[in-house]
Amino acid sequence: MPAWFDLDTLLANEIVQAILTALAVAAVMFVVVKVARRLVLKYVDDPERQYHANKTIGRIGGFVFLLLIVGLLSPSPGEVLTLLTVVGAGLAIAMRETLLSFFGWLHITVRVPFRQGDRIEVHGVRGDVVDIRLLHTTLMEIGGWVDADQSTGRLVHLPNNWIFLHGVYNYTRGFHFIWNEIPVTVTFRSDWEAAREIMLELADESAAIVERQARGEIKQMAREYLIYYNILTPFVYVHLAENGVRLTLRYLCEVRKRRGTAHALTMGMLARFKAHGGIELAYPAAAVTIHETPQFGPMPEGAAPPPRRPGRDGA
């Protein structure tokens, strides 16, 4: 053994003793947390309760570890206060974003703008909340290259300080329904009134149950927010487009059934339009038409063209 290496002298050093103490406390807390989590897996069967219990055990273990380290390494209360003051000032300068994320976690925990299982959007990122940690929130992403708010399979980690910088859109908090729209454009010569009735009939078939559930949730939300919905039934808006008559079906659906309901309604509309025979879907095209050709059925007998106004023909 080298002459300069003296184990007794090394162990007597205060810094070495502090390091060994911290390592011992960390090892003990690690074992305690591991044992507690194994007990949870053994005696708790519900996955959601297991998740929350493991999160709580980890946070309590980390907090207790910090308290023990501060208590063991600081012999007097005055030194503890001085240490916390110095450390706090340094962290405020060097770790601003991290501290903001921590306070964001506190805000999420206390105010609960969202929780695990909610579908949210923050700063253009959408997804289902699968985990909330001290510094970041994890989402199962929806949208992206996938249509109609379906999952992409990617996990997205958002810093918690985003809740102070950007708006948080919650799809499911208190109200589990959203308005969805399906636009359909039919040609001018189609029976657009019949097409509108078909779209309303198909939407009304499934609207009764959704409307009853939605009204119950709106009553509960009205106790906390100034929200008032009067009309929850489906409606079809009519609009003139360049290539035909645009019919837009607006209806209420569950948040996670947007694509499924749109698929079912579209399938029904196509089948009913085909059976009707007088409804054509419009699409961009170039055509040559005769000026006298009527657009909305035959012209009344004896109807004369409108008189020509002077100065309109360049004469």
N, C-alpha and C positions, 0 to 999 in steps of 0.2 A: 504494500500500500504506500502511495507517495507520502512524503513527509509532511507536505502541506495539507494533507487530508486528515482531519481530526473529527471523527464522528461525534464525539461529545461536544466539541466546540460548535460544530455545525447545528446540532440539535438545540443548543442553548441560544442560538440566534433567534431574535424575536420575529424576524420576517419569515424564517423557515417554520417556526412554530405556528405562525398565523396561517401559512399555506397548508401545513399538515392538518390543522384544525378545520380549515375550510373543506379540504378534501374528505376528511372523516365525516363531517356533517353532511356533505353532498352524497356520500356513499350510503349513509344511514337513511337519508330522505329518499334516495333512489329505491332502496329496498322496500321501504314502507309504502311508497306509491305503487311499486310493482305488485306487492302483496295485496294491497287494497283493490287494485284493478282486477286481479285474478279472482278475488272474492266476489266482485261485482259480476264477472262473467259466469261464475259458478251459480250464484243465487238469483240473478236477474235474467229473465228470458226475453223481455221486450227489447228489441234493438234500439228503439228511440230512448228508452230509459237507460240502457247501457251507455249510449253515446253521451247523454247529459251527465251521468254519474262519473264517467271517465274524465270528462272535461272539468267537472267540479273538483275531483280528486287532484288532478294535475295543477289546477290553479291554487288550491289550498296548500299543496306541497311546496310550490314555488314561493308562496307568500311566507310560509313558516320558515323555509330555508333562509330567506332574506332577513327575517327577524332574528333568527339564531346567529347568523353571521355578524350582523350589526351589534347584537348584544354581547357576543363573545369577544369581538375585536375592539370594543369600545368600553373601557373600564368605568367611565363616569357618564351621567346623563348630559353634562355639558359638552363632552367630546362627541357624543352622538349627535347633538344638535348642530355642532360645528361641521361635522362630517356630512350630515344631510344637506346643510346649506351650501357647502362647497360643491358637493356632487350635483345638487340641483341646479346651481348656476352653470356649471360646466355642461350638463346635459341640455339645458335650455338653449345654449349657443350651438353646441356641436351636433345635437340630435333633434333638431326642431321638427322635422318630418315624422320621426319616430314618436316623439311625444304627442304630436297632433293625432297620429294614428291611435295611440293609447287612449287619449281623451275621446277620440271617435268611438272606440270600443266602449268606454264608459257611457257615452251618449246612447249607443245602441242598446246597452244593457239596461239603462234606467228608463229612457223614453220609448224604447222598442219600436222604432220606425219599421223594422222588419225582424223576422226570426227565421230559424231553420224551416225550410219547406216553402217559404214565400217566393213568389216570382217577382223580381224587381228589375229595374233598369236604372243605371247610373252612368252618366256621361257617355251615352250611346252603347253601353255594354248591358246586355240583357241575359237573364238566366235565373235558375232556381237556386236559392241559397242552400248550400249543403254543409257549410261550416263557418263559424264565426270565431276568430281568434283575437288575441290582444292587438295585433298589428294589421291584420288583413282579414277580409271576408272572401270565401271561396264560392263561386257560382258554377253550376253546370250550364254552360252556354246554350242559348237558344238563338235562332235567327241566323245571322251570318249568310252563308250560301244556301241555307235551308229555308224554305218558305213557311209562312203561317205559324211562326213561333214554335217550331219543333226543335228538339235538341240536336246539337251538332256532335255531342260526345266529348267536347273539350272542357277542361276545367279552367276557369279564369280566376285569378287572385287579384282582388281590388284592395288597395290601401284604405284603411278605415277613415283616414282624414278626408277622403272624397266626400263624405256626407256634409262636411263644412264648406266645400267648394262647389258642389254640383247638386242639382235637384235629384231626389230619390223618388222614382215612380214605383209604386207598389201595386201589382196587379191583383193581389189576393187578400190584402189586409182588410178585414171587415166585410168586403163585398167580392164574391167569387165569380162575378159575371162581367163581361165586357160587351160592347157593341161591335158587331162585325158587319161588313158590307160586301155584297156580291154585285158587281156591275155587269149588266147584259145589254148589248146593243143590237137592236133588230132593224131591218130595213124599213124605209118609209112606207113601202107598199104592204108591209106585214100588218096583221091584226094586233097592234101593240096593246090595245085594251085587254084582249084575251090573254096575251102574254103576262100582263100585269096581274090579272086575276089568278092565273096559274101560280105565279111566284108567291102571291099572298096566301093562297090555299095551302101550298106546301109548307110555308113557314108557320102558319097557324096550327098545323097538326102537332107540332112539338112545343109550341109556345106556352101552352096553358100551365104545364108543370114548372117550366123555367120561370114564368112570371110570378107564380105563387111563391116559389122559393126566394126570388129576388125581392119581392115586396117585404117579406119577413126580415131579410137582411138590411133593407133600407131603413126599416123602422128602428133596428138596433143601431145602425150608423148615425141616425138623426140625433141620438142622445149625445154623441160626441162631436159630430161635424154638422155644419149647416148644409145638408144635402137634401134635395127634394126632386124626386122623379115622379111625374104624373102619368106619362104614357110609356108603357113598357111593351106594348104589342108591336109586332112587325109592321113595317110600312115600306112601300115602294115609291120612290121619287122618280119623276119623269123629267127628262132633260133632252133638249135637241142637240144632237152631235152633228159633226160634218158629214158622216156617212150613214146616219140613221137616227132612231129614237133610242136614247140610253135609259134603261130602267135599272135603278139601283135599289136592291133589297137591303134594308137595314133591320137587323134582328139581334136579339140578346142571346148570348150563349155562355156556357161555362168557360173559364179562362183556358183550360187545357184541352178543350174540345173544339177549338176554333176551326182547325183543318178538317176534323171529322164531320162537323156539321156542314161546312161549306161543300165538302165532297158529296154528302148525301143529298143536299138541296140541288146541287148542280146536276147530279145524275137524274133526279126526279124531273127537273126542268127540261133537260134534253129529251127525255122520254115523252113528256107531255107535249112539248113543242112539235115533236115528230108526229105524234098521234093527231094533233090538231090539223096539220097540213097547211095552214095559212100563216105560219110564222117562220121567218127566215132570219138567221143570224147575219149581222152586217160585218163586213171586213173591209180594209182599205182596198180600193179598186178604182180604176179609171174607166169611165163609160161615156158614151155619146147618146144624148136623149133629144127627142123632138120637143121644141118649146111648147107646143100645144098639148103635150101629153099630160093628163091630169095626175096629180100626186096623191090625192085623197079620194079616189073613186071617180065615177063618171060625173062630168060637168052637167049642171041643170040644162034641160032643153031650152033652146032659144037664148042662152046666155051669150052676150056679146063681149068681145074683148074690151078691156079698158081703153078709153079714148086716149089718143096720143096728145101729149102736151107740147105746145110750141117751144122751140129752142132745144129739145132733147135729141133731135136727129142730126144736128149740125147744120140745118138749113137756115 
